[in-house]
Amino acid sequence: MAEQVLTDFIRALRSADVRVSTGEAIDAAEAVKLIGYSDRQRLLDTLRCVLAKSPAEKLAHDRLFDLYFSRQQVPQNEPPAQEDASDSDSSDGEGPGDLLDLLETGDETAIAMAMERAGKEAGLQDIRFSTQVSYYAQQMMKSLGVERLEGEMMQAFRERTEDGQAYAEELIEGRKQMFSRAREHAKQAFETYGAGATLAFREDVLAETALTALDVRDLGRMQALVQKIAKRLAVKHSRRRRKKNRGQLDVRKTLRANAGFDGVPFDLAWKQTKRDRAKIVAVCDVSGSVARVVRFFLMLLYSLNEVVPDIESFAFSGRLEDVGDTLETDDFAAAMDKIVNSIGMSSTDYGQSLSDLKMNHWNTLDRRTTLIVLGDGRSNYGDPRLDLFRKAAGRVKRVIWLTPEGESLWGSGDSELPRYRPHCHTMKQVTTIKDLERILDEALSRYS
């Protein structure tokens, strides 16, 4: 049982997005063997050191520790061996008993043990959603023998006497109280095992929801999701900028390194590939039709500073303006509102924005640059300045165009996307945060 206690706790940590490797789980088991479960503070400090790494993980660990061990899965004053014995006794029918026995004795310790046992039999560690709390509470009541209680209650009603009526009402009240306790137990199990899984499910749904369909209530959760995505991309792409190609021997370096050994190649030198430092220049249309998508794109982009410190951001509807300082110094939500409300109020003019880029910011484009344009390409029938766009594409490493419109609309009305498309390496529709993640992942992979 003692091993199962730790296993279930690690399972709860993993469901809350605390990464616990197999090696760390083994280390935790060895540590618990040494210190035992009797000293709660020592157990907390030990498991935190072994299982939690970042400040966020330590907070999640402490919250789950209080929830999990407050359920008294491990009695604090008994060694694990005695717990195993008591568990086997209960399985032989000598444990806390069923609901009737518990109501008659009123023994709080026996009730707590019975609830814990019933939770295990009901599979409470598999709870994932808050809507399952009542279901698991009912399963716990069945495991506790509610049928026998209900049978006694019906028999008391059939007697049609005052004593029988009073006894039946007493049983009804007892069942109500026990169900309330079972529900509370199930709710606590959800907070331990299921809250993290529910959050992950919500984030998965949110990541696949069209950005234009989000409302104000979703913005806070989306910001947290964007930070997770940025962290995931940073972990993937923040690697050494030089990597060895073990398939190609560098003959010159090998000969120089072994000159003192009469040419005998004791030390081999392999050819290395130098990685360019990532650089992104974002040119974003902030007119009304694109503003919501731009908001999350720039939020994700600026969350990637760990892996892409070199980011230049420009916004336009009529005239192009540098918005990098605004986004870095102000509260992000307030900064985006300011940008959209000031720059986004003009009539969209892609040709003028490209002319402003050429006149004022042309030196930001070089061979390391990934130029990302986010917009619908609708320029109100003005000159799209394809000549400037072609020259910009010739200066940079890669051009990616993201649009919120489906391909069937490209070229319709005042859309100039088909004319810009030949000068882009990638032109894709983007509607969700998952789309943005895939695009940035692809762009950063080009620097590998």
N, C-alpha and C positions, 0 to 999 in steps of 0.2 A: 504493500500500500504506500509506503514512504516514497518509493520510486515513482509511483503513479501520481502522487501529489506534485512532485517537481515537474514531471512530464506535462501534466495538465496546465501548470503555471507557465511553462515555456510555450505551450500551445496558445495560451491567452496572450502572451507577449507578441508572438508572431502574428496573431490576428489583428493586433493593434499597430502593425507595421514596424515592430522592433525586430531588427534582423538578428537572429540567433543561429549561429552555425552549429553543425553537429559537434565540432570540437569544443565550442563554448558550452554546449549542453553537457558534454562529458565532464568538462572542468567544473561546472556547477554541481554535478552529482558528486564528484570527489570532494568538493569543498563542503557540501552538506553532510557528507559522511563524517567529516572531521568535527564540525561545529554543532550538528544536530539541529532540532527545531525548537528547543526550549527557550533560547534567548531570541526574542523577536527582533530586537534592534540589531543584534549581531547578524542574524539571518538576512535582514533587509540590506545592511551595508555590504555583506558578502556577495549576495546575488546581484546587487547593483554594480559592484565592481566587475563581476565576471560577465554579466549578460548585457549591460547597457553601456553604450560608447559615447554617443553625442549627448548634449544637454537635453534635447527633445526626447531622446530615448530614456534618459534617466527620469524625466518627469513622468513619462508614460509608465515606466517600471514602478515607480513609487505609488502611482494611482492604482495600478492593478494589484500591487502587493497588498495594499490596504483592503481592497475589495475581496481579493481571493482568500487571504488568510484570516479575515474577519469571519469567514464562514466556518472556522474551526474544523477544517478538514484534518488538521494535525493537532490533536490535543496538546496543549503547551506543557503539561506536567508529566507526560508519559513518553517513554522512548518508543521509536518506531516499531520495535518487536511486539510490544504490548498492544499497539494499535492494530497490527496484523491479526493478533489473536482475537481481539474484540470484534474485528470485522468478520473473522471466520465464525465466531460464535453467533453473530447476528444472522449470518447466512444459514445457520443450523436451526434457526427459529428461536434462539434465546436472546435476541437483541431487544430493541426498544418496544416491539410489539406493534399492533395495528392501531387505527384511529380510536377505537373504543377504549383500548387499554391506555392509550396516551391521555385521553380525556379524563379517564377515571383517576389516573395517578397525578396528572398535572405537573409531571417532572420535566422541567425546562431542559435539562441536559439530555434526557431521553428523547424529547421532542426534536431538539436540534440534531441529534444523531439520526433520528428517523427521517427527518427532512433531507439530510445529506445522503442517506442511503437511497431514499426514493428518487432524489435528483439523479444519482448515478444510474439507477435502473431505468429512468425515463430518458437517459442520454442527454442530459442538460448541456454537456460540453459541446453539443452539436448545434445549439441555438444560434441563429444568425440574424433574426429580425425581431423587432419589438412586438410585431403582430403575433409572434409565436408564444408570447409569455403565457397567455391564458391556456393555450393548448398544452404546454408543458406542465402547467399547474394542475390541469385535469389529469394528465398522465401520472403525476406524482400522487394525486389523491387515490387513483386506482391502485397504485403500488402500495399505498399505505392501508389499503383495505376498506375503502369507502363503501363498498357493496355491503359489507357486514353491518356497518353503521346504519346505512339506509334501510336494511332489512329490519333491524331492531326498531328503527323509527316508525316504519310502517306497521309493525306488530303492535307498537304502543298506541298508534292511532286506532287500530282495529278494536282495542279493548274498550274504547268509548267510555273511559272513566276519567275522573279528574286527575288521578295520579298518572294514568297513561298519557293524558294530554300534556301534563306538565313535563313528563319525561321526554315525550316527543319534541316539545318545544326546546327543551334543554339540548337535545341531540341536534336539532336544526341550528341552534346558536353555535354549538360546538363545531359543527361541520363548516359553518360560515367562517368562524375564526380560523380554523385549520386551512381552509381554502385561501383565506387572505394571507396566511403565513406561507403557504406553498407558492402563491403568486409573487409574494415579495422575494422569496428564495429564487424563483425563476427570473424575476426582474434583475436581481443582483447577478445572476449567472449571465444574463444578456449583457449587462454592463462589463462583465469580465471577459466573456468569450465573443460576444456578437457585435458589440458597438463598433469595433474596428472593421469587421467584415461588412457591416451595414454602410459605414463611411466609404469603404472601398467600392462597394456596389454603387452608391450614389455618385462617386467620382467617375466611375466607368460610364454611367448614364450621362452625366454632365459632359464628359469628354466627347461623347457622340451626339450631343445636342447641338443643333444649329445655333451659332453665336447670335444670329439675328432674332432667335426665339427666346433668348434669356431675358428674365426680368430683373428688377432691382434686387430681389431677395437672393438671386443666384450669384451676384457679383462677389460677395465675400467668400463663398465656397470656391468660386472660380479662381480667385486670387491665390488661395491656398493650393489649389490644383496646379496652377501655373508654376508655383514655386517648386512643387514636387517634380513636375516635368523638367524644369530647368535643372534641378539637382540630378535627375536621371541622365540628362544629356551631358551635364558636366562630368559626371563619373565616367561616362562612356568615352568622352573625347578629351579629357584632361590627362593625356599621357605624355611620355617623354617626346620631345620634338625631334629626336633623332632615334632611328631604329636600325638595328642591324639586319642586313640581308644575308642570312647564313648560307645562302646558296651561291654567293659570289665571293671568291677570294680576292683580296686587294694585294696583288703581287708586290707592288712597290713598297707599301707599308710593311709587308711581311719581311722583305729582304732587309729593309732598314732596321727593323726591330731585332733581327737575328744576325746583324753584322758581326757581333762579338762571339758568335758560335760557329764561325767558319761556314756560314751559309746554311747550317742545319736549322730547319724551321721549327724551333721549339715553341715559339709564340706565333700563332696565326692571327692575321688581321683581316677582318671581313669588311666588305664595302658597306657603307652606310648611306641611307637616304635621308636628306634633310627635309623636314616638314616646314612648310610655310606657316607663319603665324596667322591665325584666322583674322580676317578683317571683313566687316559687313557694313555696307552703305545701304540704308533703307530709305526709299522714296515713297511716301505714303499719301494717297489721295484721302482727304478727310472730309469729303462731301458727305451729305446725309446718307447716301446709299451704302457707303463703305465704312462709316465712322465706327460702328460697333465692332467690326472685324479688326480694324486698325488698332483699336484700344487693346485688345488681347494679344495681338501680334507684338506690339511694342512692349507690353507688359512681360511677355515671354522673352523677348529679345534682351530687355534690360535685366532680367533675372539671370542671364547667362554671362554676366560680367566675369565670372571665375574662369571661364574657358574662352570667352571672346571679349577681352578688355578694349579692343579697338572697334568701336561701334559709332557710326555717324548716322544720325536720323534727321530726315527732312520731311516736312509736311506741306501740302499745297491743296488748294482748290483752284485759285486763280494764280497767285504768285507763290513761289517756293521759298520756304523759310527754314532755317536751322532750328530744330526744337530739342537738340540734345541736352543743352544746359537746363532747359525748363523741366525736362523729364528727370534729370538727375538731382535737381535741387529741391523741387516741390514734392508734396504728397502726390503719388502717382495718379490717383483718381482725380484729384483737383487739377493736376497738370493737364490731364487728357481733356477734361471739361474745358479748360482754358484754351487749349489748342483748337479743339473742335469749334468752340464758340467764336473764336477770333479768326482763325485761318479758314475754317470751313464754311464761312458765310458767303464766299464769293462763288461766281459761276465757274464751273470746272473748265480748266484750260491746260491740257497736257503740253501743247506746244510752248506756251509761256513758261511753264515750270521747267521744261528742258532747257529753254534759253537761260533761265535764271541759274540752273545748275552749271551750264557752260560758262557763264559770266563770273559767277561768284564762288563756285565750289568744285571746279573741274579737277583741281589737284588732289581731291580726295579719292579719285579713281585711279588705281594702279593695278599692276599685274597680280597683286595679292587679293584684290577686292572681289567679294561676291556682292553684286548689285541686285538688290531685291526690290522690285516695284510692286506695290500693293494697290490695286485700283481696278475699276471696271472698264477703263479705256474709253469712256464716253466723254468726248471733248467738245460737245455742243457744236459740231460741224466746223470747228476751227482747224487751223493748220496743225497737224500732229507732230510736225518737225521730225520726220523719220530720219533726216540726215543727221541730226544731233544724236538721236537714239542709236543709230548705227555706229557713229563715232564713239559714243560711250561704251557700247558693247565691245568695240575693238580695243579699248583700253583696259578692260577688266578680265579677271579670271573666269567669271561665270555670271550669267544674267538669269535671274529667276523672276517670273511674273506671276503674281497670285491675284486671282479675281474671285469675287463672291458669286459671279454669274456662271450658269451652266454653259457648256460649249455650244448648245443650240442657239444661244442668244448672241454669240460672238459675231460681230459684223452686222447685226441688226440695228436699224436706226442710225444713231451717231457713234456706234461702237467702232473703234479703230483697232481692236485686238488682232484681227487677221493680218493687218499691215505691220504691226509690231512683232508678231509671232516669229517671222524668219530670223530675227536678230536675237532671239532668246534661246538659251539652252533648255529651259523648262518653262512652260506656261500651263498652270493648273488651276482648277477651281478649288477654293478653300472655303469650307463652311463651318468646320468644327475645330476645337482646340487640338484634336488628334491630327487633323490635316496639317495644322501649323507645326506640330511636333515632328511629323514625318518630313516636312519640307526642310526644317532647320537641321534635322538629323542628316538628311541627304547632303545639305550644303556643307556642314561641318566635316562630313566624311571625305569630302574632296581635299581636305587639308591633311589627311592621314598619310 
